[in-house]
C-alpha cells in the first residue's frame, strides 16, 4: 500500500476508535444518530463496508423509532476491531 493510503487508514483507525468509545458511552438516545452517521460515512469512505452497513442498519432502526439494541452496538464494535486489526497489519508491513 502507498504511504498516503496508509495515512488515511491510520486516521480512519483513530476515528473509528474514538467514535466507538463515544458510541459505547452514550447516555441519551438522541446521541446515537450523529455517532452512527459519522461511523457510517467514515467507513464508507475507506471501503469498510461491514462497519458502514452495520452503522446504517442501526441508524435506520433509530429513524424507525426503535431503541438502540446492545447487540447492534456490539456487532459494530466487533467489526471495528476486525478493521483495526487489518489496519495494524498494513502499517506493520510498511515498517518492515
N, C-alpha and C positions, 0 to 999 in steps of 0.2 A: 504494500500500500504506500502511496505517496505521503510525504510528511504533512501536506496540507489536509489530506483526508484524515490522517491520524489526529491532527489538531482538532478537527471538527468532532471526531469521535471522543476525544478527551473532554472537550467542552460539553458534549452530549452526556457523557458519563457523569460529570459533575452536576449537570442539570437534573437528570433523572434521579440521582441520589438525593438531591435537595428536595425535589418535588415529591418523591416517595416518602421522605420523612415528614413533609407537610401533610401529605395525604393520611398518613397513619396518626397524625396528631390533631386532626380536625375535631372541633368541638361543636360546630354548628353545621347543619345540613347544607345551608347556603354556601358554605366554604368549599364544598366538594366540587361544584361545577367548574370554577375557574382553574382549579388544580388539574382536574381531569382533562379539561380543554387544552391546557398547556402541555401536559404529557402527550396527549393525542397528537398535537401539532408538531412537537419536537421529534417524536418518534417517527411520524410520517415523513418528516424532512430528511431523516437519515436512513430510511428504509427499514426501521424496526417495526415491521408490520404487526407482530404479535402484541406489542405494547400498545400500538395505535388502535388496534381492533378492540382490545380489552377496555381501553380507556373510552373509546367511542361507545361501546355497549353500556358501560357504567354511566356515562354521561346521558345516553338516551333513556336509560331507566329513570334517572332523576327527572328528565324532561317529562316522562310519562307519569310522574308523581309517585314513583316507588322509592322507598327509603334506601339508603346505601346498604349494600349487603357485604358483610365481612368477607365472605367467600370471594366476591368480586375484587375486593381490595387485596386480599391475599394472592389471588391469581395474578394481578398486576405486579405485585411485589416479586413473585416468582419469575415472571417474565423479565422484570427489571434486573434481577440478579443474574439471570442467564445472559442477558445482553451485556451486562457489566463484566461478566467473566470472559465473554468473547472479546470485548474491547481490551481487556487486560492482556490477552494472548497476542493481540495485534501490536500493542505497544511494546511488549516484551520482545516480539520478533524484530521490531525496528531497532531495539537497543542491542541486539546480538550482532 
